Amino acid sequence: MFYKHWKKIALSLTAFFWASCSETTEDTPLYGCPPDGCYDEPESSDSNNDESSSSETSGVLSSSSKKNVSSSSEAAKPESSSSEFVAGLLYGVEPPDSIDVKCFPMDSSVSYFPNDYSADNAKFWKEEAAKHDAVAKIDSVKETLAETPMCLEHLRMELDQFVALYGAPTIIRNAVEKCIDGTIRPSEEYAQFLKMKEEWEANKPALDEELQKAYEDKLKEIEQRINKCLNSSNDEIDK
């Protein structure tokens, strides 16, 4: 029976196989493109722009990072002032004032009398000069007198007393310092003395005028005493 109908069965299988093949051709193949061709969607312009912008941004970031790195490296470089200072010490160049230069005292001494820079002391010696001149005047008057009045003798002895007020000098030891940069400068104590001396010399013209007045006033006072003594002696003689 099967033998009789094998042609029909073969024809049915062929038709069934053909139908199944036509259906499978419509499905997407496992590889390659379907019969209608490949329809891959092209990339959108936005994605391209994103990629280009991202690449540009990365380029900007990389360039800016390079600038930051270069600027930071420049900032990390040490200043040249320190090296210049060391070179200055080696070659004798004077360093800036802001740097503390080491200095060492030299074997030098300066002495002075403090009374020489005192206005009161200068006035005292001006009055002593007036007394000295008054003594010379009394001696010249005595030569004209037959008898020297006793008051005039006493006045001369009073004026002829010597008073020493100089005292001991002040000594500044190691008055000068030598620095490692080759400069020489006064010590702190000697610098204070030089400043006082400079101020004294600046004010000396006005002081000299004041001292001259003190001399004239003292000499006038002594002359009045001399005249009073002579007048009193004359009155006694007249009596």
Residue frames relative to the residue before (quaternion, step in Angstrom):
aa qw qx qy qz dx dy dz
M 1.0000 0.0000 0.0000 0.0000 0.00 0.00 0.00
F 0.6472 0.5025 -0.3049 0.4855 3.52 0.97 -0.87
Y 0.6318 0.5463 -0.3236 0.4446 3.52 1.06 -0.76
K 0.6494 0.5279 -0.3247 0.4406 3.55 1.07 -0.72
H 0.7850 0.3393 -0.1680 0.4904 3.50 0.93 -0.82
W 0.3559 0.7678 -0.4905 0.2080 3.68 1.12 0.26
K 0.6032 0.5538 -0.3579 0.4488 3.55 1.12 -0.51
K 0.6589 0.4920 -0.3133 0.4750 3.54 0.98 -0.83
I 0.6496 0.5093 -0.3252 0.4613 3.48 1.00 -0.82
A 0.6517 0.5078 -0.3226 0.4619 3.60 0.92 -0.78
L 0.6501 0.5089 -0.3245 0.4615 3.57 0.98 -0.79
S 0.6462 0.5161 -0.3219 0.4610 3.58 1.02 -0.81
L 0.6563 0.5054 -0.3155 0.4629 3.59 0.96 -0.82
T 0.6369 0.5293 -0.3320 0.4517 3.54 1.03 -0.78
A 0.6631 0.5019 -0.3062 0.4632 3.57 0.98 -0.91
F 0.6510 0.5195 -0.3141 0.4557 3.54 1.03 -0.85
F 0.6560 0.5104 -0.3001 0.4680 3.55 1.00 -0.84
W 0.6493 0.5151 -0.3225 0.4571 3.57 0.99 -0.77
A 0.6435 0.5196 -0.3232 0.4599 3.55 1.04 -0.83
S 0.6640 0.4948 -0.3146 0.4640 3.55 0.97 -0.83
C 0.6332 0.5247 -0.3450 0.4525 3.61 0.99 -0.62
S 0.6533 0.5126 -0.3255 0.4522 3.59 0.96 -0.78
E 0.6603 0.4975 -0.3271 0.4577 3.58 1.04 -0.66
T 0.6768 0.5006 -0.3089 0.4426 3.59 0.93 -0.78
T 0.6021 0.5711 -0.3749 0.4131 3.59 1.12 -0.51
E 0.6280 0.5398 -0.3485 0.4391 3.59 1.16 -0.44
D 0.6098 0.5470 -0.3709 0.4375 3.62 1.18 -0.46
T 0.5981 -0.5579 0.4419 0.3684 3.50 -1.29 0.40
P 0.4325 -0.7075 0.4849 0.2778 3.58 -0.74 0.96
L 0.6054 -0.5714 0.4128 0.3697 3.51 -1.25 0.43
Y 0.7906 0.0204 -0.0241 0.6115 3.60 1.09 -0.50
G 0.7059 0.4110 -0.3302 0.4731 3.54 -1.27 0.45
C 0.5655 -0.5720 0.4652 0.3695 3.55 -1.25 -0.36
P 0.5373 -0.5993 0.4703 0.3619 3.64 -1.13 0.47
P 0.7032 -0.4693 0.3052 0.4383 3.58 -1.22 0.24
D 0.6501 0.5218 -0.3332 0.4405 3.58 1.05 -0.61
G 0.5924 -0.5610 0.3796 0.4363 3.60 1.19 -0.24
C 0.5734 -0.5854 0.4541 0.3497 3.59 -1.36 0.24
Y 0.1047 -0.8044 0.5841 0.0280 3.53 -0.90 0.95
D 0.1202 0.8021 -0.5734 0.1155 3.62 0.77 0.97
E 0.4378 -0.7022 0.4966 0.2619 3.56 -0.89 0.95
P 0.4350 -0.6904 0.5050 0.2812 3.60 -0.85 0.92
E 0.5621 -0.5984 0.4453 0.3571 3.53 -1.16 0.64
S 0.4940 -0.6727 0.4713 0.2853 3.51 -1.00 0.89
S 0.6084 -0.5683 0.4215 0.3594 3.54 -1.27 0.49
D 0.5869 0.5871 -0.3751 0.4124 3.57 1.18 -0.59
S 0.6531 0.5065 -0.3264 0.4587 3.55 0.98 -0.84
N 0.6319 0.5261 -0.3350 0.4601 3.56 1.05 -0.79
N 0.6522 0.5121 -0.3167 0.4605 3.55 1.00 -0.88
D 0.6343 0.5374 -0.3362 0.4425 3.53 1.07 -0.84
E 0.6647 0.5019 -0.3128 0.4566 3.52 1.00 -0.91
S 0.6678 0.4998 -0.3140 0.4535 3.58 0.95 -0.89
S 0.6636 0.5003 -0.3136 0.4592 3.56 0.99 -0.88
S 0.6377 0.5176 -0.3369 0.4603 3.56 1.05 -0.79
S 0.6539 0.5038 -0.3281 0.4593 3.58 0.99 -0.79
E 0.6418 0.5106 -0.3250 0.4710 3.57 1.05 -0.83
T 0.6503 0.5227 -0.3214 0.4479 3.56 0.97 -0.90
S 0.6529 0.5044 -0.3202 0.4656 3.54 0.95 -0.86
G 0.6285 0.5334 -0.3371 0.4548 3.56 1.10 -0.73
V 0.6536 0.5037 -0.3136 0.4698 3.57 1.00 -0.88
L 0.6575 0.5115 -0.3169 0.4535 3.53 0.96 -0.91
S 0.6601 0.5067 -0.3240 0.4501 3.55 0.94 -0.83
S 0.6594 0.4988 -0.3203 0.4624 3.59 1.01 -0.81
S 0.6612 0.4965 -0.3177 0.4641 3.56 0.99 -0.85
S 0.6324 0.5180 -0.3435 0.4624 3.57 1.03 -0.75
K 0.6193 0.5327 -0.3483 0.4598 3.56 1.06 -0.71
K 0.6447 0.5093 -0.3265 0.4674 3.57 1.00 -0.82
N 0.6515 0.5129 -0.3246 0.4550 3.56 0.95 -0.86
V 0.6504 0.5134 -0.3196 0.4597 3.54 0.98 -0.86
S 0.6697 0.4948 -0.3095 0.4592 3.55 0.95 -0.88
S 0.6639 0.4964 -0.3166 0.4611 3.58 1.00 -0.85
S 0.6479 0.5044 -0.3286 0.4667 3.58 1.01 -0.77
S 0.6435 0.5094 -0.3350 0.4627 3.57 1.02 -0.73
E 0.6322 0.5143 -0.3336 0.4739 3.56 1.09 -0.71
A 0.6544 0.5085 -0.3167 0.4614 3.55 1.01 -0.82
A 0.6645 0.5160 -0.3094 0.4432 3.56 1.09 -0.66
K 0.5277 0.6306 -0.4224 0.3814 3.57 1.23 -0.32
P 0.4582 -0.6778 0.4843 0.3100 3.67 -0.88 0.74
E 0.5477 -0.6070 0.4635 0.3416 3.53 -1.17 0.65
S 0.5086 -0.6792 0.4509 0.2770 3.51 -1.15 0.66
S 0.4750 0.6994 -0.4423 0.2995 3.58 1.26 -0.20
S 0.6473 0.5254 -0.3340 0.4397 3.58 0.97 -0.82
S 0.6733 0.4814 -0.3047 0.4712 3.56 0.91 -0.87
E 0.6281 0.5257 -0.3343 0.4663 3.57 1.07 -0.73
F 0.6342 0.5324 -0.3350 0.4495 3.57 1.03 -0.77
V 0.6519 0.5021 -0.3135 0.4739 3.58 0.95 -0.89
A 0.6501 0.5036 -0.3200 0.4705 3.56 0.98 -0.83
G 0.6254 0.5464 -0.3364 0.4441 3.57 1.08 -0.74
L 0.6452 0.5116 -0.3236 0.4661 3.56 1.01 -0.76
L 0.6732 0.5071 -0.3012 0.4461 3.57 0.98 -0.82
Y 0.7907 0.3153 -0.1501 0.5029 3.58 0.95 -0.84
G 0.5949 -0.6336 0.3537 0.3458 3.60 1.17 0.37
V 0.4259 0.6827 -0.4853 0.3420 3.61 1.16 0.44
E 0.4720 -0.6887 0.4697 0.2868 3.57 -0.90 0.92
P 0.3665 -0.7455 0.5093 0.2247 3.63 -0.74 1.00
P 0.6667 -0.4840 0.3578 0.4397 3.62 -1.24 0.19
D 0.6279 -0.5690 0.3898 0.3607 3.55 -1.27 0.53
S 0.6214 0.5830 -0.3457 0.3931 3.57 1.11 -0.67
I 0.6529 0.4983 -0.3179 0.4737 3.61 1.21 -0.40
D 0.4046 -0.7158 0.5221 0.2267 3.55 -0.88 1.00
V 0.1692 -0.8013 0.5711 0.0558 3.55 -0.50 1.27
K 0.4248 -0.7047 0.5127 0.2453 3.55 -0.91 0.93
C 0.0438 -0.7898 0.6116 -0.0162 3.55 -0.95 1.00
F 0.2022 -0.7825 0.5832 0.0812 3.54 -1.17 0.68
P 0.5115 -0.6661 0.4405 0.3173 3.64 -0.94 0.84
M 0.2896 -0.7318 0.5944 0.1650 3.52 -1.18 0.73
D 0.5656 -0.5930 0.4533 0.3508 3.55 -1.26 0.38
S 0.3950 0.6834 -0.5099 0.3420 3.58 0.11 1.33
S 0.0834 -0.7957 0.5998 0.0139 3.57 -1.06 0.80
V 0.1122 -0.7654 0.6323 0.0433 3.55 -1.19 0.73
S 0.0935 -0.7936 0.6003 0.0331 3.59 -0.92 0.93
Y 0.0658 0.7789 -0.6210 0.0577 3.57 -1.13 0.69
F 0.4291 -0.6706 0.5421 0.2689 3.54 -1.32 0.39
P 0.4131 -0.7290 0.4815 0.2569 3.62 -0.54 1.06
N 0.6142 0.5709 -0.3555 0.4127 3.62 1.07 -0.66
D 0.5896 0.5792 -0.3724 0.4221 3.57 1.19 -0.45
Y 0.7350 0.3498 -0.2115 0.5410 3.59 1.23 -0.31
S 0.5256 0.5827 -0.4216 0.4544 3.56 1.09 0.86
A 0.4346 -0.7105 0.4900 0.2571 3.58 -0.76 1.04
D 0.6395 0.5217 -0.3304 0.4581 3.59 0.99 -0.76
N 0.6620 0.4963 -0.3115 0.4673 3.56 0.97 -0.80
A 0.6366 0.5214 -0.3261 0.4653 3.58 1.04 -0.75
K 0.6377 0.5139 -0.3235 0.4740 3.58 1.03 -0.72
F 0.6186 0.5458 -0.3414 0.4505 3.60 1.01 -0.80
W 0.7075 0.4570 -0.2790 0.4613 3.58 0.83 -0.94
K 0.5949 0.5405 -0.3729 0.4636 3.59 1.13 -0.43
E 0.6497 0.4934 -0.3091 0.4888 3.58 1.04 -0.72
E 0.6171 0.5303 -0.3419 0.4702 3.59 1.10 -0.66
A 0.6220 0.5271 -0.3369 0.4710 3.57 1.09 -0.69
A 0.6306 0.5184 -0.3338 0.4713 3.60 1.06 -0.69
K 0.6304 0.5217 -0.3310 0.4699 3.60 1.03 -0.74
H 0.6391 0.5266 -0.3250 0.4567 3.59 0.98 -0.86
D 0.6713 0.4781 -0.2995 0.4807 3.58 0.92 -0.83
A 0.6275 0.5314 -0.3396 0.4566 3.62 1.07 -0.66
V 0.6102 0.5388 -0.3490 0.4643 3.60 1.08 -0.69
A 0.6475 0.5065 -0.3179 0.4724 3.58 0.97 -0.83
K 0.6453 0.5124 -0.3233 0.4653 3.59 1.06 -0.69
I 0.6269 0.5285 -0.3328 0.4657 3.61 1.01 -0.78
D 0.6506 0.5143 -0.3195 0.4584 3.61 0.95 -0.85
S 0.6589 0.4940 -0.3173 0.4703 3.60 1.00 -0.73
V 0.6439 0.5104 -0.3214 0.4706 3.62 1.08 -0.67
K 0.6246 0.5601 -0.3383 0.4262 3.59 1.01 -0.80
E 0.6213 0.5567 -0.3479 0.4278 3.58 1.06 -0.64
T 0.6877 0.4720 -0.2753 0.4780 3.60 1.20 -0.48
L 0.6502 0.5214 -0.3012 0.4633 3.56 1.28 -0.22
A 0.4598 -0.6618 0.5171 0.2886 3.53 -1.09 0.73
E 0.7813 0.0521 -0.0099 0.6219 3.54 1.12 -0.71
T 0.3634 -0.7467 0.5190 0.2024 3.56 -0.82 1.04
P 0.4326 -0.6966 0.5000 0.2786 3.58 -0.73 0.96
M 0.5775 -0.6156 0.4174 0.3366 3.56 -1.10 0.75
C 0.6359 0.5336 -0.3394 0.4424 3.61 0.99 -0.74
L 0.6396 0.5168 -0.3322 0.4619 3.55 1.11 -0.66
E 0.6208 0.5291 -0.3385 0.4691 3.58 1.07 -0.69
H 0.6587 0.5083 -0.3063 0.4625 3.57 0.97 -0.84
L 0.6441 0.5213 -0.3196 0.4595 3.54 1.00 -0.81
R 0.6468 0.5165 -0.3254 0.4571 3.57 0.99 -0.80
M 0.6530 0.5065 -0.3143 0.4671 3.61 0.93 -0.83
E 0.6358 0.5300 -0.3232 0.4587 3.58 1.06 -0.75
L 0.7200 0.4513 -0.2499 0.4643 3.53 0.92 -0.91
D 0.6914 0.5045 -0.2759 0.4373 3.56 1.13 -0.56
Q 0.4500 0.6750 -0.4667 0.3522 3.61 1.21 0.25
F 0.3004 -0.7679 0.5453 0.1505 3.56 -0.83 1.05
V 0.0871 -0.7842 0.6141 0.0147 3.56 -0.90 0.97
A 0.1894 -0.7834 0.5850 0.0899 3.59 -0.74 1.08
L 0.0053 -0.8238 0.5651 -0.0455 3.56 -0.63 1.13
Y 0.4011 0.7401 -0.4753 0.2556 3.58 1.19 0.16
G 0.1912 -0.8028 0.5432 0.1543 3.60 0.82 -0.88
A 0.6809 -0.4718 0.3661 0.4240 3.54 -1.32 -0.23
P 0.4813 -0.6679 0.4758 0.3098 3.59 -1.03 0.68
T 0.4202 -0.6555 0.5618 0.2796 3.54 -1.31 0.40
I 0.1658 -0.7999 0.5737 0.0590 3.57 -0.78 1.05
I 0.1620 -0.7574 0.6277 0.0778 3.55 -0.88 1.02
R 0.1628 -0.8028 0.5701 0.0638 3.54 -0.45 1.21
N 0.8136 0.1246 -0.1540 0.5466 3.55 -1.11 0.79
A 0.1000 0.8544 -0.5007 0.0962 3.53 0.89 1.03
V 0.7525 0.3271 -0.1730 0.5449 3.58 1.19 -0.51
E 0.1674 -0.7753 0.6043 0.0755 3.56 -1.10 0.81
K 0.2155 -0.7483 0.6122 0.1372 3.55 -1.15 0.66
C 0.2693 -0.7867 0.5434 0.1153 3.56 -0.79 1.10
I 0.6228 -0.5761 0.3877 0.3604 3.54 -1.25 0.48
D 0.6299 0.5162 -0.3521 0.4614 3.60 1.22 -0.22
G 0.6309 -0.5742 0.3184 0.4134 3.58 1.29 0.17
T 0.5837 0.5812 -0.3814 0.4196 3.62 1.21 -0.19
I 0.2504 -0.7342 0.6133 0.1488 3.53 -1.30 0.51
R 0.0225 0.8092 -0.5826 0.0722 3.56 -0.81 1.02
P 0.5506 -0.6076 0.4395 0.3666 3.61 -1.16 0.44
S 0.5485 -0.5881 0.4730 0.3600 3.53 -1.23 0.48
E 0.6967 -0.4744 0.3204 0.4323 3.57 -1.26 0.26
E 0.6704 0.4934 -0.3055 0.4624 3.60 0.91 -0.85
Y 0.6809 0.4773 -0.2907 0.4734 3.58 0.93 -0.87
A 0.6138 0.5433 -0.3444 0.4577 3.59 1.10 -0.66
Q 0.6329 0.5165 -0.3301 0.4729 3.61 1.04 -0.72
F 0.6390 0.5152 -0.3243 0.4702 3.59 1.02 -0.76
L 0.6576 0.5105 -0.3119 0.4579 3.58 0.92 -0.88
K 0.6376 0.5153 -0.3271 0.4700 3.58 1.05 -0.73
M 0.6443 0.5054 -0.3183 0.4776 3.60 0.99 -0.81
K 0.6533 0.5134 -0.3132 0.4600 3.58 0.96 -0.84
E 0.6410 0.5242 -0.3234 0.4579 3.58 0.99 -0.80
E 0.6612 0.4881 -0.3033 0.4822 3.59 0.96 -0.86
W 0.6250 0.5422 -0.3361 0.4499 3.59 1.04 -0.76
E 0.6864 0.4782 -0.2815 0.4700 3.58 0.87 -0.93
A 0.6292 0.5309 -0.3396 0.4549 3.59 1.09 -0.65
N 0.7372 0.3952 -0.2188 0.5025 3.62 1.05 -0.74
K 0.4411 0.7433 -0.4300 0.2610 3.61 1.26 -0.13
P 0.6227 0.5365 -0.3852 0.4196 3.70 0.83 -0.64
A 0.6777 0.4625 -0.2983 0.4876 3.60 0.92 -0.84
L 0.6411 0.5204 -0.3260 0.4603 3.59 1.05 -0.71
D 0.6307 0.5361 -0.3389 0.4472 3.60 0.97 -0.79
E 0.6336 0.5197 -0.3323 0.4669 3.57 1.02 -0.75
E 0.6613 0.4961 -0.3012 0.4752 3.58 0.98 -0.82
L 0.6565 0.5105 -0.3094 0.4610 3.59 1.01 -0.78
Q 0.6163 0.5430 -0.3441 0.4549 3.59 1.04 -0.69
K 0.6438 0.5070 -0.3141 0.4794 3.56 1.02 -0.76
A 0.6341 0.5224 -0.3305 0.4646 3.60 1.02 -0.78
Y 0.6332 0.5254 -0.3237 0.4671 3.62 1.03 -0.75
E 0.6886 0.4852 -0.2865 0.4564 3.57 0.82 -0.97
D 0.6484 0.5118 -0.3271 0.4588 3.59 0.98 -0.78
K 0.6682 0.4963 -0.3055 0.4625 3.61 0.94 -0.83
L 0.6592 0.5010 -0.3103 0.4671 3.59 0.94 -0.82
K 0.6320 0.5236 -0.3284 0.4675 3.58 1.04 -0.75
E 0.6332 0.5351 -0.3228 0.4567 3.58 1.01 -0.80
I 0.6747 0.4790 -0.2952 0.4776 3.61 0.93 -0.87
E 0.6323 0.5301 -0.3370 0.4534 3.61 0.96 -0.76
Q 0.6255 0.5252 -0.3380 0.4676 3.59 1.04 -0.70
R 0.6509 0.4965 -0.3149 0.4802 3.59 1.00 -0.73
I 0.6289 0.5230 -0.3404 0.4638 3.61 1.01 -0.75
N 0.6742 0.4942 -0.2943 0.4632 3.58 0.88 -0.94
K 0.6376 0.5218 -0.3288 0.4616 3.58 1.01 -0.77
C 0.6496 0.5083 -0.3180 0.4675 3.57 1.01 -0.80
L 0.6712 0.4898 -0.3040 0.4661 3.58 0.89 -0.86
N 0.6564 0.5116 -0.3155 0.4559 3.60 0.95 -0.82
S 0.6567 0.4994 -0.3222 0.4643 3.58 0.98 -0.79
S 0.6380 0.5171 -0.3274 0.4673 3.61 1.03 -0.68
N 0.6432 0.5184 -0.3215 0.4628 3.58 1.00 -0.74
D 0.6359 0.5263 -0.3292 0.4584 3.54 1.07 -0.78
E 0.6446 0.5102 -0.3209 0.4704 3.59 1.04 -0.72
I 0.6442 0.5177 -0.3212 0.4625 3.57 1.03 -0.76
D 0.6422 0.5279 -0.3222 0.4529 3.57 1.01 -0.82
K 0.6387 0.5214 -0.3327 0.4576 3.55 1.03 -0.71
